[in-house]
């Protein structure tokens, strides 16, 4: 899974992603990064009151 770059790109493109990582520390960093990208994507998808 590396640093999670592919996971973040999939979220931005609206695609599914499955990641595998053997190093727990790297997995934790990548998972957090993907989680943040997912949250940002959800927030950007909300309708704006000021548009």
Secondary structure, 3 states (H helix, E strand, C coil): CCCCHHHHHHHHHCCCCCCCCCCHHHHHHHHHHHHHHHHHHHHHHCCCCCC
